[in-house]
Amino acid sequence: MSPQKNAIHTDRAPAAIGTYSQAIAVGQTVYLSGQIALDPQTQEMVTDSFEAEVHQVFRNLRAVCEAAGGRLLEVVKLTIYLTDLSHFSTVNKIMLDYFEQPYPARAAVGVKELPKGARVEADGIMVIG
């Protein structure tokens, strides 16, 4: 028997631009799809600065967490994808605005490129409650 999967959607985060859901909930566990710095209102990239991109990524993730009935603070696993790993310390600093101890388990992955020319993307796993 397959587990019950529930698709999560919110207009406060960018609409899925492919064959995926913003998140899938299975019981109290929510699998968050990767978010880039798309403004949910315009579907355009936030490109003011690298810092602005990172903030938009975390705002998008937070919106999906809240749509699933959780909070960004309940993320237990986070993966950050960067096109330039020299920006990793900037991501660390900005994460302090969105996460508190105990911080989620995390991986940082250097990639050649990301959708829409993004320089950073993040996905995660949240456990509600």
VOTI-514070 format. One record per residue: residue in three letters; y, x, z of N, C-alpha, C, O, CB in turn. Coordinates in steps of 0.05 Angstrom, whole numbers, plus 5000, padded with zeros to 4 digits. Glycine has a CB too. Example, Ala and Ser with C-alpha at 12.3 -4.5 7.8 and 13.67 -1.06 7.14 Angstrom:
2
ALA488652645156491052465156493452645156493452855169491152265181/SER495552575142497952735143500152585157502352685161498852825114/
//
This chain:
129
MET497650175000500050005000502550185000502750365016500049815024/SER504350134982506850284980508750205002508849975010508150244952/PRO510350405011512350335031514550165019515050184995513650595043/GLN515849995035518049825026520450005021521450135040518649605047/LYS521450004996523850164989526149964985525849764971523250334964/ASN528450034996530849874993533050044981533750254992531749745019/ALA534049964958536250114945538850054961539449824969536550034916/ILE540450264964543050244978545150274957545050444939543350455000/HIS547250104958549450124939552050054954552149874970549049934915/THR554150204948556850144957558850204936558550394921557450294984/ASP560950044935563150104916565050324928566850414914564749854911/ARG564550404953566250604966565250884959566451084968566150564996/ALA563150904943562251164932561851124902561650904892559451254946/PRO561851344887561551324858559051174850556951204862561551594845/ALA559251014829556950874819554951074807555751284797557750664797/ALA552451014809550351184797550851214767551351014754547551074803/ILE550751454757551351494728548751564714548751714694553451724724/GLY546551454724543951514711541851324723542451124735543151804715/THR539351404720537151244729536451314757534251424762534751274710/TYR538251264776537751314804539451124821541150994811538351614811/SER538851124847540350964866542151144882541451384885538450794884/GLN544251044894545951204911544251304935544651524945548351044921/ALA542451144944540551214966538251024965538450794955542051214993/ILE536051104978533750934982532950945011532651165022531351024963/ALA532650715023531850695051528850625052527950435039533550485067/VAL527450765068524650705074524450705105524450915117522550925061/GLY524250465116524450445145527150545155529150455144522150605158/GLN527150715174529650825186530551075171532551195178529250875215/THR528951165152529651415137531051335111530151165096527151585131/VAL533351475106534951415082535151675066536051885077537751305089/TYR534351675041534451905023537051875007537251694990531951925005/LEU538952045011541552034999541552194973541052434973543752135018/SER542252064951542452204925544852404926546652374943542752004902/GLY544752594908546852794907549552664901549752484884546253004887/GLN551552754914554352664909555952904900555853114912555552534935/ILE557552854879559553044870562252924877562452714889559253114839/ALA564353064869567052984877568252774858570552794849568953224878/LEU566752564852567852344836569352154855568352084876565552194821/ASP571752074846573251874861571951604855571651534831576251874852/PRO571051454875569651204870571350994856570150814843568651094896/GLN573951004858575650804845575950864815575850674799578350804858/THR576251114808576851184780574451294765574451314741579051384779/GLN572351384780570051524769570851784755569451884738568551344749/GLU573151894763574152154753573752364775573752304799577152134745/MET573352614766572952834785575552894800577752894788571953074770/VAL575252954825577453054841577453364837575553494844577152984872/THR579553464825579553744817582053884827582754104818579453774787/ASP583453774847585853904857585354184867586954364863587053734880/SER583154214881582354474892579354464899578254244900584154554917/PHE578154694905575454694913575154534940573254384943574354974917/GLU577054574958577054444984577154134980575653994994579454535001/ALA578754044961578953754956576253654945575453424952581253694936/GLU574953804929572253724919570353694942568953494943571253934899/VAL570253884960568453874982568953625000567153485007568554124999/HIS571553585006572253345022571253085008570252905021575253335027/GLN571653064982570852824968567852794968566852574971571852834938/VAL566353014965563453004967562652884994560952704995562253284963/PHE563752975016562952875042563952595047562652445061564053065064/ARG566252515036567152235038565252055023564551835033570052205027/ASN564252145000562351984985559751955000558651735002561852104957/LEU558752175011556252165027556651975051554851815057555452445036/ARG558952005064559451825088559351535080558251375095562151905101/ALA560551465057560651185048557851085044557250855051562351155023/VAL556051245032553351155027551851135053550250945057551851355008/CYS552251315071550951295098551751035111550050895122551751535116/GLU554350975111555250725124554150475110553550285123558350715124/ALA553950485083552750255069549850205077548849985075552950295039/ALA548550425085545750405094545450325123543250285133544250665089/GLY547750295137547650225165547650465183546950435207545350045170/GLY548250695173548150935190550851075190552950965182546051125180/ARG550751325199553151495200552551775189550251865191554251505229/LEU554551905179554152175169552952355191551452545185556752295159/LEU553552295216552552455238549552425242548352575257553952375264/GLU548352225229545452185231543952325208541452305206544851895230/VAL545352475192543952635171542452865185543653015200546052755150/VAL539852885179538153085191537653325172536953535182535552965200/LYS537953285146537453495126539553465105540053245094534553475114/LEU540853685099543053695079542453925060541754145069545853725093/THR542853875034542654085015545354105000546353894990540254044995/ILE546454344999548954394985548354554960546954754962551054545004/TYR549354464937548954604912551754714904553654564902547754414890/LEU551954974899554455104892554155254866552155394861555355284914/THR556155234848556155394824557155674830556955854813557855264802/ASP558355714853559355984861558856004891560255884907562356024854/LEU556856164899556156194927558256324944558156324968553556344930/SER560356444931562556554947564156344961565756394979564356724929/HIS563756084953565155864966563655754991564555575004565455634946/PHE561455884997559755785020561355775046561055585061557355955023/SER562955975052564455975077566455745078567055635099565856245081/THR567555675055569455445054567955185061568955015075570755425026/VAL565555155050563954915056563354905086563554695098561254915039/ASN562655135098562055145126564455045143564154885161561355425135/LYS566855135136569255055150569754755148570454625167571755215140/ILE569554655123570054365119567954195132568553975141570154315089/MET565454295133563354135147564054065176563253865186560754285146/LEU565654235189566454185216568153925219568253815240568154425227/ASP569353835197570853585197569053345196569953125202572853585174/TYR566553375188564753155184562253155201560952945204563953155155/PHE561453385212558953405227559553525254561553675257556953575211/GLU557853475273557953595299555153685308553153605296559253405320/GLN555053845328552453945338550853725350551953545362552854175358/PRO548253725346546753915330547153865301546853635292543753915338/TYR547854075286548354045257545753985243543554045253549654295246/PRO545853855219543453805204542154065195543454265191543953625180/ALA539554055191538154275177539454285149540154075138535054235176/ARG539754525138541254545113540154775096539154975106544154595119/ALA540454735070539954945050542354955032543654755027537254885034/ALA542955195023545055235004543755364979542355564981547455415015/VAL544255244956542955324932545055394911546855234905541055104921/GLY544855634899546655704877545455604851543155644845547056014876/VAL547155464836546255354810548155434788550455504793546055044812/LYS547255424764548855504741551055304736553355374732547155544716/GLU550355044736552354834731551454574744549154534750552854804701/LEU553354394747552954134759554153924741555753984723554154114788/PRO553353664744554453454727557553444728558753494748553353184735/LYS558653374705561553334702563253574710565653544716562453094719/GLY562053814709563554054715564054094745565754264752566154044701/ALA562653944762563053974791562354254799560654394787561253764806/ARG563654344821563054604832561354584857560254784867565654754838/VAL561054334868559454294892558154014891559353824880561254324917/GLU555754004901554353744903552753764929551953974938552353694879/ALA552353534942550753524966548953274966549853064957552553524991/ASP546553304976544753074981543653105009544053315022542453064960/GLY542252905018541252925045539152715052538552545037543452915065/ILE538252745077536352545089537552465115538352635131533452675092/MET537752205119538852095144536651925158535151785145541351915138/VAL536551955184534751785200536551615218538051725235532651955217/ILE536451355215538251175229537051115257534651075260538650905214/GLY538851125277537951065304537251315318536451305342535650875304/
//
